[in-house]
Amino acid sequence: MVYVALPDDTQRKLPFYLAMEEYVARALPEGDYFFMWQVEPTVIFGRNQLVESEVDIDYCRSKGIQLYRRKSGGGCVYADKSNIMFSYITPDSNVNFTFNRYMLMVEHVLQKLGLDARTTGRNDILIDGKKVSGNAFYHLPERSIVHGTMLYDTDIENMVRSTTPSDEKLKSKGVESVRQHVTTLNRYLTISIEEFKEFVRKNLCDCEIVLDSGAVEAIEAIEQEYYTNEFIFGHNPAYSFVNRKRIDSVGEFEVRLEIKNGIIRRANLMGDYFLVGDIDGLILKPLRGVEYTREAVEVLFAEIDPSTIIMNMNKRQLIEIFF
């Protein structure tokens, strides 16, 4: 695997590194690529999440915590300089296989350091049963991108308070709960964060390329999309029907339907689920103009396999979330 390095140590905001993933996926020759990065305190939320429901915006503003959306699914993530972000880009088009392979690679590196690391659930890596890494993925033409956190010595209170709706009782309980279920690498390792990064690099990668100034300019051009209000906050019109549901091993869902005269006019599906296919083309757009009855929706989705669109979802579960 090739490690992708930047030509200088300029401090950059989180969208630059998301754009860098896209650049590597679109511009570099076929192969497996990896890089690590760190940012000032930032909350990054998933492609399909409603910001107001997932983030305490006032708290983030008071603490100078930046807010950005990513193009992968999953839930909110807090990152700071004591948290290392991993990015992995591969030509494999099978997202599920790629994701599992990546998780096992990271698990193995941690085990080589003598840590009791195990992958679990949809997207987590645990040490001694406590979460140390959360991961997400998405697909571009002919490429898959996986990215995730690695908690070295992160500010747990900022993590909880920035990503919990503004209820002080919930926040105080949340901080204690997270401390019981989340851990950091510095509790187990005597090496510094930089030494840890070097160990990961040597064990995952066998060579390095350094991007030139032209590549950096191309990344900065891609980066601009991530700063627009339309991308960060999205367009969230009023809907006639809202349904919230959690499905084990699939995720949390918030369905929003605009219905007029018994016909679905618009559909949106928020949540922390993981996309592995074209949800707009295969689920949301086809719903427009369909009669809002269980029978009509069952007919509409009769020929699709939901697990190829939303990770781990079956057809019964897909139908149920709309009613």
DOGUVEX-396170 format. One line per 2 residues: their letters; for each residue x, y negated, z of C-alpha. Coordinates in nm, 2 decimals, decimal comma, always signed. Example, Ala and Ser with C-alpha at 12.3 -4.5 7.8 and 13.67 -1.06 7.14 Angstrom:
! DOGUVEX-396170
as> +1,23 +0,45 +0,78 | +1,37 +0,11 +0,71
//
This chain:
! DOGUVEX-396170
mv> +0,00 +0,00 +0,00 | +0,12 -0,35 -0,08
yv> +0,13 -0,63 +0,18 | +0,03 -0,97 +0,04
al> +0,21 -1,26 +0,19 | +0,17 -1,64 +0,15
pd> +0,46 -1,86 +0,04 | +0,45 -2,07 +0,36
dt> +0,31 -2,09 +0,72 | +0,05 -2,36 +0,66
qr> -0,23 -2,33 +0,91 | -0,55 -2,26 +0,72
kl> -0,92 -2,23 +0,80 | -1,10 -1,90 +0,78
pf> -1,27 -1,95 +0,44 | -0,92 -1,96 +0,28
yl> -0,85 -1,60 +0,38 | -1,20 -1,48 +0,26
am> -1,12 -1,65 -0,07 | -0,78 -1,48 -0,06
ee> -0,95 -1,14 -0,04 | -1,15 -1,23 -0,35
yv> -0,84 -1,35 -0,54 | -0,65 -1,03 -0,46
ar> -0,95 -0,83 -0,57 | -1,01 -1,02 -0,90
al> -0,66 -1,12 -1,00 | -0,40 -0,87 -0,89
pe> -0,32 -0,54 -1,07 | -0,51 -0,23 -0,96
gd> -0,38 -0,09 -0,63 | -0,43 -0,10 -0,25
yf> -0,35 -0,43 -0,08 | -0,35 -0,54 +0,28
fm> -0,28 -0,86 +0,48 | -0,33 -1,00 +0,83
wq> -0,43 -1,35 +0,94 | -0,53 -1,56 +1,24
ve> -0,74 -1,87 +1,28 | -0,84 -2,14 +1,53
pt> -1,16 -2,05 +1,72 | -1,42 -1,96 +1,47
vi> -1,76 -1,78 +1,45 | -1,81 -1,59 +1,13
fg> -2,16 -1,44 +1,06 | -2,28 -1,18 +0,82
rn> -2,41 -1,23 +0,47 | -2,77 -1,16 +0,57
ql> -2,79 -1,32 +0,91 | -3,00 -1,62 +1,01
ve> -2,75 -1,86 +1,18 | -3,00 -2,02 +1,42
se> -3,09 -1,67 +1,56 | -2,73 -1,55 +1,60
vd> -2,52 -1,85 +1,70 | -2,53 -2,11 +1,98
id> -2,46 -2,40 +1,74 | -2,45 -2,66 +2,02
yc> -2,20 -2,46 +2,22 | -1,98 -2,41 +1,92
rs> -1,99 -2,78 +1,84 | -1,91 -2,87 +2,20
kg> -1,60 -2,64 +2,20 | -1,48 -2,72 +1,85
iq> -1,56 -2,37 +1,73 | -1,60 -2,36 +1,36
ly> -1,89 -2,18 +1,18 | -1,87 -1,99 +0,85
rr> -2,06 -1,72 +0,66 | -1,89 -1,43 +0,49
ks> -2,01 -1,22 +0,20 | -2,01 -0,88 +0,38
gg> -2,29 -0,75 +0,60 | -2,28 -0,68 +0,97
gc> -2,31 -0,91 +1,27 | -2,14 -1,21 +1,42
vy> -1,77 -1,21 +1,49 | -1,57 -1,45 +1,71
ad> -1,20 -1,51 +1,61 | -0,92 -1,71 +1,76
ks> -0,54 -1,71 +1,76 | -0,53 -1,42 +2,00
ni> -0,74 -1,21 +1,76 | -0,58 -1,06 +1,44
mf> -0,80 -1,02 +1,13 | -0,72 -0,74 +0,89
sy> -0,81 -0,75 +0,52 | -0,79 -0,44 +0,29
it> -0,86 -0,45 -0,08 | -0,88 -0,13 -0,29
pd> -1,00 -0,03 -0,64 | -1,22 +0,25 -0,50
sn> -1,58 +0,17 -0,59 | -1,73 +0,42 -0,34
vn> -1,78 +0,17 -0,05 | -1,87 +0,43 +0,21
ft> -1,56 +0,64 +0,14 | -1,34 +0,34 +0,13
fn> -1,47 +0,21 +0,46 | -1,42 +0,54 +0,64
ry> -1,07 +0,58 +0,49 | -0,97 +0,23 +0,61
ml> -1,11 +0,30 +0,96 | -0,91 +0,62 +0,99
mv> -0,59 +0,45 +0,87 | -0,63 +0,18 +1,15
eh> -0,72 +0,44 +1,40 | -0,40 +0,64 +1,31
vl> -0,18 +0,33 +1,35 | -0,32 +0,26 +1,70
qk> -0,27 +0,63 +1,79 | +0,10 +0,60 +1,69
lg> +0,14 +0,34 +1,95 | +0,01 +0,59 +2,21
ld> -0,34 +0,45 +2,23 | -0,65 +0,66 +2,27
ar> -0,81 +0,50 +1,96 | -1,13 +0,65 +1,81
tt> -1,37 +0,53 +1,53 | -1,73 +0,54 +1,63
gr> -2,08 +0,42 +1,52 | -2,11 +0,23 +1,20
nd> -1,81 +0,00 +1,22 | -1,62 +0,01 +1,55
il> -1,28 +0,13 +1,68 | -1,26 +0,21 +2,05
id> -0,98 +0,25 +2,30 | -1,07 +0,44 +2,61
gk> -1,43 +0,41 +2,50 | -1,42 +0,03 +2,48
kv> -1,45 -0,17 +2,15 | -1,12 -0,32 +2,03
sg> -1,21 -0,36 +1,66 | -1,52 -0,44 +1,45
na> -1,53 -0,41 +1,07 | -1,74 -0,49 +0,77
fy> -1,72 -0,45 +0,39 | -1,86 -0,55 +0,06
hl> -1,81 -0,47 -0,31 | -1,69 -0,66 -0,61
pe> -1,68 -0,52 -0,96 | -1,44 -0,23 -0,95
rs> -1,30 -0,33 -0,61 | -1,40 -0,28 -0,24
iv> -1,31 -0,53 +0,03 | -1,29 -0,42 +0,40
hg> -1,21 -0,67 +0,68 | -1,22 -0,66 +1,05
tm> -1,11 -0,78 +1,39 | -0,83 -0,65 +1,61
ly> -0,86 -0,79 +1,97 | -0,52 -0,86 +2,11
dt> -0,60 -1,11 +2,39 | -0,92 -1,29 +2,28
di> -1,12 -1,54 +2,49 | -1,42 -1,32 +2,59
en> -1,63 -1,60 +2,73 | -1,60 -1,80 +2,41
mv> -1,69 -1,48 +2,22 | -2,01 -1,43 +2,41
rs> -2,13 -1,78 +2,46 | -2,08 -1,88 +2,09
tt> -2,26 -1,58 +1,95 | -2,55 -1,55 +2,20
ps> -2,88 -1,75 +2,18 | -2,88 -2,04 +2,43
de> -3,02 -1,87 +2,74 | -2,78 -1,92 +3,04
kl> -2,90 -1,60 +3,22 | -2,84 -1,40 +2,91
ks> -2,50 -1,55 +2,86 | -2,38 -1,48 +3,21
kg> -2,50 -1,12 +3,19 | -2,35 -1,10 +2,84
ve> -2,00 -1,20 +2,95 | -2,00 -0,94 +3,22
sv> -2,14 -0,68 +2,98 | -1,89 -0,75 +2,71
rq> -1,61 -0,73 +2,97 | -1,73 -0,38 +3,05
hv> -1,76 -0,26 +2,69 | -1,49 -0,45 +2,51
tt> -1,11 -0,43 +2,56 | -0,80 -0,60 +2,43
ln> -0,47 -0,45 +2,32 | -0,25 -0,65 +2,56
ry> -0,40 -0,44 +2,84 | -0,23 -0,13 +2,70
lt> +0,08 -0,26 +2,51 | +0,40 -0,42 +2,63
is> +0,48 -0,56 +2,28 | +0,39 -0,91 +2,18
ie> +0,12 -0,99 +1,92 | +0,39 -1,06 +1,66
ef> +0,56 -0,73 +1,73 | +0,22 -0,55 +1,70
ke> +0,16 -0,72 +1,36 | +0,50 -0,61 +1,24
fv> +0,43 -0,25 +1,36 | +0,10 -0,24 +1,17
rk> +0,26 -0,38 +0,86 | +0,54 -0,13 +0,85
nl> +0,31 +0,16 +0,91 | +0,04 +0,07 +0,66
cd> +0,25 -0,09 +0,38 | +0,56 +0,02 +0,18
ce> +0,63 -0,30 -0,01 | +0,54 -0,67 -0,02
iv> +0,45 -0,94 -0,27 | +0,45 -1,32 -0,20
ld> +0,19 -1,52 -0,38 | +0,31 -1,83 -0,57
sg> +0,17 -2,19 -0,56 | -0,05 -2,11 -0,86
av> -0,22 -1,83 -0,67 | -0,27 -2,05 -0,37
ea> -0,44 -2,32 -0,58 | -0,66 -2,05 -0,73
ie> -0,75 -1,93 -0,38 | -0,83 -2,29 -0,27
ai> -1,07 -2,32 -0,57 | -1,26 -2,01 -0,46
eq> -1,25 -2,13 -0,10 | -1,47 -2,43 -0,17
ey> -1,79 -2,23 -0,20 | -1,76 -2,12 +0,17
yt> -1,78 -2,48 +0,29 | -2,11 -2,57 +0,12
ne> -2,42 -2,61 +0,35 | -2,61 -2,39 +0,11
fi> -2,38 -2,10 +0,16 | -2,33 -2,15 +0,53
fg> -2,68 -2,21 +0,64 | -2,87 -2,07 +0,34
hn> -3,22 -2,16 +0,23 | -3,47 -2,04 +0,49
pa> -3,83 -2,13 +0,37 | -4,14 -2,06 +0,58
ys> -4,28 -1,71 +0,54 | -4,62 -1,57 +0,60
fv> -4,51 -1,25 +0,75 | -4,21 -1,18 +0,98
nr> -4,12 -0,83 +1,11 | -3,82 -0,74 +1,33
kr> -3,70 -0,39 +1,37 | -3,39 -0,21 +1,48
id> -3,29 +0,13 +1,32 | -3,02 +0,33 +1,49
sv> -2,71 +0,38 +1,28 | -2,85 +0,14 +1,02
ge> -2,88 -0,20 +1,19 | -3,11 -0,48 +1,29
fe> -3,36 -0,62 +1,04 | -3,58 -0,93 +1,01
vr> -3,82 -0,90 +0,71 | -3,97 -1,23 +0,59
le> -4,24 -1,21 +0,32 | -4,44 -1,50 +0,16
ik> -4,78 -1,35 +0,07 | -5,05 -1,52 -0,13
ng> -5,38 -1,37 -0,22 | -5,25 -1,03 -0,11
ii> -4,95 -1,05 -0,35 | -4,58 -1,08 -0,23
rr> -4,44 -1,40 -0,37 | -4,10 -1,40 -0,21
an> -3,90 -1,16 +0,01 | -3,60 -1,19 +0,23
lm> -3,42 -0,93 +0,45 | -3,20 -1,07 +0,72
gd> -2,99 -0,87 +0,97 | -2,66 -0,71 +1,05
yf> -2,70 -0,41 +0,82 | -2,42 -0,31 +0,57
lv> -2,48 -0,35 +0,20 | -2,34 -0,09 -0,03
gd> -2,55 -0,18 -0,34 | -2,75 -0,46 -0,51
id> -3,03 -0,55 -0,26 | -3,14 -0,85 -0,47
gl> -3,18 -0,66 -0,79 | -3,32 -0,33 -0,65
il> -3,53 -0,44 -0,35 | -3,60 -0,81 -0,30
kp> -3,67 -0,93 -0,66 | -3,88 -0,62 -0,75
lr> -4,10 -0,70 -0,45 | -4,22 -1,03 -0,61
gv> -4,56 -0,99 -0,77 | -4,63 -0,66 -0,60
ey> -4,95 -0,61 -0,40 | -4,88 -0,61 -0,03
tr> -5,00 -0,26 +0,05 | -4,80 +0,04 +0,17
ea> -4,91 +0,24 -0,13 | -4,79 -0,03 -0,38
ve> -4,45 -0,06 -0,20 | -4,41 +0,32 -0,19
vl> -4,47 +0,33 -0,57 | -4,22 +0,05 -0,62
fa> -3,94 +0,22 -0,43 | -4,03 +0,58 -0,54
ei> -3,72 +0,62 -0,77 | -3,45 +0,45 -0,56
dp> -3,22 +0,60 -0,30 | -3,20 +0,33 -0,02
st> -2,87 +0,47 +0,11 | -2,70 +0,35 -0,21
ii> -2,81 +0,00 -0,12 | -2,81 -0,02 +0,26
mn> -2,57 +0,20 +0,45 | -2,74 +0,50 +0,62
mn> -3,10 +0,40 +0,53 | -3,35 +0,65 +0,41
kr> -3,67 +0,58 +0,21 | -3,91 +0,62 +0,50
ql> -3,71 +0,36 +0,70 | -3,71 +0,12 +0,41
ie> -4,09 +0,13 +0,37 | -4,15 +0,10 +0,74
if> -3,96 -0,23 +0,78 | -4,21 -0,41 +0,56
f> -4,51 -0,32 +0,77
//
